Amino acid sequence: MSDRAVPFHCPYCGDQDLRPSEQGPGSWECRACLRAFSLKLLGLVRPPASRGVVGR
């Protein structure tokens, strides 16, 4: 598994014409709407605690 995740769509306009930015790791440029953005993984979320089945 790679350390880098590649976005498939721009979070602003939804276009797929994305290129890595020179701003730094995780930075991307959308050629359609001309916005630059960055992505960062904050961590993993714990699944909700499972509850017992009622009525058995």
Contacts in CASP RR format, 6 or more apart in sequence:
PFRMAT RR
TARGET T0000
AUTHOR 0000-0000-0000
METHOD contacts of the structure
MODEL  1
MSDRAVPFHCPYCGDQDLRPSEQGPGSWECRACLRAFSLKLLGLVRPPAS
RGVVGR
4 25 0 8 1.000
4 26 0 8 1.000
5 39 0 8 1.000
5 41 0 8 1.000
7 18 0 8 1.000
7 28 0 8 1.000
7 39 0 8 1.000
8 16 0 8 1.000
9 15 0 8 1.000
9 16 0 8 1.000
9 18 0 8 1.000
10 16 0 8 1.000
10 17 0 8 1.000
10 18 0 8 1.000
10 30 0 8 1.000
10 32 0 8 1.000
10 33 0 8 1.000
10 35 0 8 1.000
10 37 0 8 1.000
11 37 0 8 1.000
12 30 0 8 1.000
12 33 0 8 1.000
12 35 0 8 1.000
12 37 0 8 1.000
13 30 0 8 1.000
13 32 0 8 1.000
13 33 0 8 1.000
13 35 0 8 1.000
14 32 0 8 1.000
15 30 0 8 1.000
15 31 0 8 1.000
15 32 0 8 1.000
15 33 0 8 1.000
17 30 0 8 1.000
17 31 0 8 1.000
17 32 0 8 1.000
18 28 0 8 1.000
18 29 0 8 1.000
18 30 0 8 1.000
18 31 0 8 1.000
19 28 0 8 1.000
19 29 0 8 1.000
19 31 0 8 1.000
20 26 0 8 1.000
20 27 0 8 1.000
20 28 0 8 1.000
20 29 0 8 1.000
21 27 0 8 1.000
21 28 0 8 1.000
21 29 0 8 1.000
21 36 0 8 1.000
21 38 0 8 1.000
23 36 0 8 1.000
23 38 0 8 1.000
24 38 0 8 1.000
26 38 0 8 1.000
26 39 0 8 1.000
26 40 0 8 1.000
27 36 0 8 1.000
27 37 0 8 1.000
27 38 0 8 1.000
28 36 0 8 1.000
28 37 0 8 1.000
28 38 0 8 1.000
28 39 0 8 1.000
29 35 0 8 1.000
29 36 0 8 1.000
30 36 0 8 1.000
30 37 0 8 1.000
END
